[in-house]
Amino acid sequence: MSGIARELVERAGVDVDVLIQRLTAAARAKLAAHYRYTILHAGLATLMGARLQELLMDVRAEHHNHFDVLVTRIYELDGRLPDDLGHFAATDLADENLPDGIGDSPDALVTALIDSTRRATRIYTHLCELTEDKDLRTYDLAQAILFEESEHEAWFYEFLGTGPPPRFQRGFRGRSPYVTRLPASDPADPDAPGP
């Protein structure tokens, strides 16, 4: 089945090997972000209040959802991830590390997380550019994650008391409202939304 999706995307003019590399890098960054938010929630947020704790858990939940859909798309395109987590995570993730000393100030932590979110939006902007009008499934997925990353940035600015209000408030946050709108894909189903 995955061979069909790969063939369709190749026929549309996308270098699928490059696409899989970029999706894999995005999935690796999501796994690192999920880990980072888990550690922040457990270690720092308890010292910084319930409001920040809730925010970190909401973003963490969405990073988990993003990781899942990215991995699914990698496999739909006949890509594979290493069985060894150490090998998968061994790639340079320096950009995913937060600066030292931010644990003393909620505002410094949130500002660093805003910078991390901005780096993530670049990843998904590039994926959108690579797949626009060629691979609709990956484009929709990257665009959905991009929208949610932008929403994360708005949540962080809301925490700081600056910026426009976010679209999704408590109760919707953490549920990946854009990603969950994407239909499941079955390459053998001719009526399924195409790649």
C-alpha positions in Angstrom: 0.0 0.0 0.0 2.8 2.4 0.9 4.3 1.9 -2.5 1.2 3.3 -4.1 1.3 6.5 -2.0 5.0 6.9 -2.8 4.5 6.4 -6.5 1.8 9.0 -6.6 3.9 11.6 -4.8 6.9 10.9 -7.0 4.7 11.2 -10.1 3.6 14.6 -8.8 7.2 15.8 -8.9 8.3 15.5 -5.2 11.6 13.9 -4.3 10.2 11.4 -1.9 13.5 10.6 -0.3 14.1 14.3 0.5 10.5 14.5 1.8 10.9 11.5 4.1 14.2 13.0 5.4 12.4 16.2 6.3 9.4 14.4 7.8 11.8 12.3 9.8 13.7 15.4 11.1 10.3 16.9 12.0 9.3 13.8 13.8 12.6 13.7 15.7 12.1 17.3 16.7 8.6 16.5 17.9 9.8 13.6 20.0 12.5 15.9 21.5 9.9 18.6 22.2 7.5 16.1 23.8 10.3 15.0 26.1 11.3 18.6 26.9 7.8 19.5 27.8 7.4 16.4 29.9 10.6 17.3 31.9 9.5 21.0 32.1 6.1 20.0 33.5 7.6 17.7 36.0 10.6 19.7 37.1 9.9 23.4 36.6 6.3 24.1 36.2 5.3 22.9 39.7 7.4 25.9 40.9 5.8 28.3 38.5 2.1 27.7 39.0 -0.8 25.8 37.7 -1.5 28.1 34.7 2.0 27.4 33.2 1.6 23.7 34.1 -1.6 23.4 32.1 -0.1 25.3 29.2 2.9 23.0 29.1 0.7 19.9 29.2 -1.5 21.2 26.4 1.5 21.8 24.1 3.0 18.5 25.1 -0.2 16.7 24.2 -0.3 18.3 20.8 3.4 17.5 20.2 2.6 13.9 20.8 -0.3 14.1 18.3 2.0 15.7 15.8 4.7 13.0 16.2 2.1 10.3 15.6 0.8 11.8 12.4 4.3 12.5 11.1 5.4 8.9 11.7 2.2 7.7 10.0 3.0 9.8 6.9 6.6 8.6 6.8 5.4 5.0 6.7 2.6 5.8 4.2 5.4 7.0 1.9 7.4 3.7 2.4 9.8 5.3 4.8 11.0 3.8 8.0 12.3 5.0 11.4 15.2 3.2 13.2 14.1 0.5 15.7 16.7 1.8 18.1 15.5 4.9 19.9 19.1 5.9 20.7 20.0 5.9 17.1 16.9 7.9 16.2 17.5 10.5 18.9 21.3 10.7 18.4 21.0 13.2 15.6 22.0 16.7 16.6 19.1 18.3 18.5 21.0 21.3 19.8 18.3 23.6 18.5 15.8 21.8 20.7 17.7 22.4 23.9 16.6 25.4 26.1 19.2 27.8 27.3 20.6 27.3 30.8 19.3 29.4 33.7 15.7 29.9 32.4 14.3 27.8 35.3 14.4 30.8 37.6 11.8 32.9 35.7 8.5 31.8 34.1 8.8 34.7 31.6 12.3 33.6 30.5 11.1 30.0 30.1 8.1 31.0 28.0 10.2 33.4 25.9 12.6 30.5 25.2 9.6 28.3 24.3 8.4 31.0 21.9 11.7 30.9 20.1 11.5 27.1 19.9 8.0 27.4 18.5 9.2 29.9 15.8 11.9 27.4 14.8 9.3 24.7 14.4 7.1 26.9 12.2 10.0 27.2 9.8 10.1 23.4 9.5 6.5 23.2 8.6 6.6 26.2 6.3 9.3 24.4 4.3 7.3 21.2 4.2 4.3 23.2 2.9 6.5 24.8 0.2 7.9 21.4 -0.8 4.5 19.7 -1.2 2.1 22.5 -2.2 0.1 21.4 -5.3 2.0 18.2 -5.4 1.4 16.1 -2.3 -1.9 17.2 -0.8 -1.9 14.8 2.1 1.6 15.9 3.4 0.8 19.5 2.6 -2.5 19.3 4.7 -0.6 17.6 7.5 2.2 20.2 7.5 -0.2 23.1 7.3 -2.3 21.7 10.2 0.8 21.4 12.4 1.9 24.8 11.3 -1.5 26.3 12.4 -1.2 24.6 15.7 2.4 25.8 16.2 1.2 29.3 15.6 -1.5 28.7 18.2 1.1 27.5 20.7 3.0 30.8 20.1 -0.3 32.7 20.8 -0.8 30.7 24.0 2.7 31.6 25.2 2.1 35.3 24.4 -1.2 35.1 26.3 0.7 33.8 29.3 3.1 36.7 29.1 0.1 39.1 28.7 1.1 40.3 25.2 0.0 39.6 21.7 -3.4 38.8 20.2 -5.7 36.3 22.0 -5.4 32.7 20.8 -8.2 31.0 19.0 -8.4 28.0 21.2 -8.8 28.4 25.0 -8.8 25.8 27.7 -11.0 22.8 26.8 -9.8 22.9 23.2 -6.1 23.2 23.9 -4.2 20.0 23.7 -6.6 18.4 21.3 -4.9 19.2 18.0 -8.0 20.7 16.5 -6.4 21.1 13.0 -4.6 17.8 12.9 -7.7 15.8 14.1 -9.7 17.2 11.1 -7.4 15.3 8.7 -9.0 12.2 7.4 -7.3 8.8 7.8 -5.5 7.7 4.7 -5.8 4.4 2.9 -3.8 4.5 -0.3 -5.8 1.6 -1.7 -9.1 3.6 -1.3 -9.6 5.6 -4.5 -12.1 7.8 -2.7 -9.6 8.7 0.1 -8.1 12.2 0.0 -5.1 11.9 -2.2 -1.5 12.5 -1.4 
